[in-house]
Every structure is written in C-alpha cells, then in structure tokens.
Amino acid sequence: MSIHEIFLSSPIEEKIVWAETSYQAFKDHFLKDKAVLDGLEEVKNAIYVSRRKMREIGIAGICTECEEQEGGSCCGAGLENRFDGWLLLINLLLDQELPRTRRDEKSCFFLGEAGCLLYARHVICINYLCKKITRRVDPKKINSLQEKEGQEVKHLFLLNERVKRVLKALMGEPDRLSDNGKRTARDLGQGCRIL
C-alpha cells in the first residue's frame, strides 16, 4: 500500500486521515517490532508519571479553572497545527482515538471537556507553563515536574524516530537518519534500536 506524504503545514484533518490510514495499513508491523512495543510502554509510563505529578502539584486544577471560569485556557485554536502525522500515529498506537471535529472553535482541535483528548502530546503542550502557574506553584515542585516531563519528551522522541524508521522501511524509503548504516542506537539515545 502506498501512503501519501503529509506535511506539517497540512490541515489537521488531513494529518488525522494520514495517521489513521498509516495505522490501519501497518499496525501489525508496528506491533511486531520489539523496539516500538518497548517504546510504547516507556512512553505510557512516562506520561502517567508526569500527568500524576501535574495533578499532585495543582497545575491540572489551575488549567481547568482557567478554561471553565476565565473563558479559555492556553490550549487555543491553532495549537493543533504544531502536531504532525507521526505524533497522531503514535496516539493511535497507544489506543487513543483521534477526534473527528473541534469541540470549540476558540480552542485547540484536541481539547475536550475534560482536557486534552490525546495521550501523546506535542512538546510545547508538555512543557508550557503560563505566568499564573509559575506564580502559584512552588518552583521546587515545578522543577520536579519538569524532570518527569523531560523523561516523557525523551521517550516520545525515541519512539517517534523508531516509528518513522519502521514505516519508511516498509515503504522502501532510504534511511536518511543514518550515515550509510554507520550510526548506532547510542547516537539516537539509549533504548533505540536501528533497523
């Protein structure tokens, strides 16, 4: 099967279709790849730890308060344009359904009533802290959260690179990340395995 190329500038609806088409066509290949399976587990664990910390230190509550009482959060319309098809494909591999429509025209396409509808989020969504949060939450608690978020970003990056390699190999595309096969897993980070 041939999968058309998708660009970061493509509309979010096209990125969703690309991710769903890629998932349906190749999910069995992804789920047989040990490095992808290991990466999915590492990402799930890292997301769980960082989101639990967000709730513990009150950030999730501050965001909800802002959305519900102040007419909108930092998750505004257009933020979804930062997401690429690869990150949406990873969400599907994590058994996360992608929305078909935007709930609120002023909000990110992926913002639902209870927060983000995606499990794996863009790095800006993971790391961004508004001034209200930095004023209200103890800096030591923020540092602790950022350490956990760093692990989430690291594991998400490594999984993203692996998913790209698997799909590109299935499509017969050359591996542009390697130097004629000389690059090692160590070059991309611990836990990444090269085809």
N, C-alpha and C positions, 0 to 999 in steps of 0.2 A: 504494500500500500504506500502511496505517496502522500506526504504531509506537506502542505504549502508552507512557505516561510512566513513568519509573523514578526512584526516589528514593534518596538516599544511605543512608537507613535500610532500604532493601530488602535482603533476604538476598543474599549474594554469588552464589548460584546463579541468582537472578532477574536480577541485573546481567549475568552472563555470557550468559544467554539473550537479554537485550535487545541486548547488543553484537553477538552473533552474528546475530541477526535483522536488525539495522540494517546490518551489514556485507553480509550476503547480498543484501538488498534494494537497497542503494545503493552498493556498492563501485565499480561502473563510473562513477558520478557523481563519487565522491571521487577516483578515479584519473585522471579527465579534468581535474580542477581544478588548474591550474598552481601555485597557492599551497599547496594540500595537498601536491602532489608535492614542491615545494621544501622545505616544512616537514618532510616525512618524511625527506628527505635531510639537512637540518640537524640534526634530532633524532638520526638514526643516527650522524652524525659526532660530535656532542657526547657521546653515550653511549659510543661507542668510546673517545674521548679520556679521559673521566672514569673509566671502568672500567679502562683500561690503567694510569692513574695509581694507582688503588686497589691494583692488584696490585703495581706497582712499589714502593710505599712500605710494603707489608706488611699493609694492612688486610684484604684478602681472606683472607689466611692466618690472621690473628687471629680473624676471624669463623668460619672453618672449624674452627679449633682449639676454639673455644668450643662450637660446635654438636656436634662429634664427641666431645670429651673432657670437657666440663663439663655435658653434658645439656641443652643448648639455647642458642639464640642470642637476640638481641633481636627476631628475627622470630617473635614468639609469636602464638598463636591470638587472633583478633580484629583483628589489624593489617589484614587484608583488608577490614574494614568501612570503612576510610578511602578505599578505591578506589571511584570512581564508574563508571557505564557508559561515559562518554566516554573515560576512560583505557583501559578494556578494549577499546573500539572502536579506539583508536589502536594498541594492541598487535596487533590483527588486521590493521590497515592496514600494519603493519610485518612482516607474515607470521609473527607469533608466535602459535602455537596456545595456547588457554586450557585449563587443566586441568579435568577433569570432577569430580575428587574430591580431598580433602585427604589428603596422604601421612601426616601425623602429627597427631593431634587436639590436641597441645600447641603446634603450630606454625601459622604463617600458612598460609592455603589455597594460597598461591602459592610456598611454599618447597619446593623439590625436594631431591634428594640432593646435587646439586652447587651449590646456592644458589637464587636467585630464578628462577622459571620465566618471569617477564615481562621484556620488553626495556625498555619504558617503565614506570617505577615512580612511586609517589607521592612527593611532595617530602620527606616525613618519612623515607622509605626511602633517598632520595638523600643527605640532609643529616645524618642522625643519626650521632653518634659517641659510643660509650659511654666511661666513665671509663678502662677498660682500654686502649682505643685512644689516648685523649688522654695517658695516662701513658707509653705505649710508643713512640709515634711522634713524631718531631721536629715541633714546632709550625710550622716553616717549610715542612715537607713537607705538613702538614695545610692550611696556607694555600694552597699551590699546588694541592692537590686541590680545595679549596673554590672557587677561581676557576674551575676547569674544571666543577665541579658547578653553579656559577651559570649557566654557559652552557647546560648541559643543561636546567636548570629553565626558563630563559628561552625556549629554543626549544620545549620541551614545552608551555609555557603558550601561546605564539603558535599552535602547531599545534592545540592543544585549542580555542582560540577560533575558529579557521578551520573546523575540523571541525563545531563546533556551528552556525556560520553556514550552512554548506553544507546540513547535514541539516535545520535549521529552515526554510531557504528551500525545500527540496524538499517539506517537509511543509506549506508555506503559512503558517508561523507568522511573526508580525511580528518584526522585528529589534529586540529590546529593548535591545541594546547601543548602538544609535545614537541620536542626538538628531535624529530626523526626517531622517536621512540626512546630517546636518552633521558627524558625527565622521569623521575621516580615519584612514588607516592609521597615520600618525605617532602618533595618540593611543593606539593599541594596541601600538605598538612597530615598530621597523624590520623590514621584510620581510613584514609582514602586509598582505594586500590585502582590500579590502572589496567585498562583492557589489554 
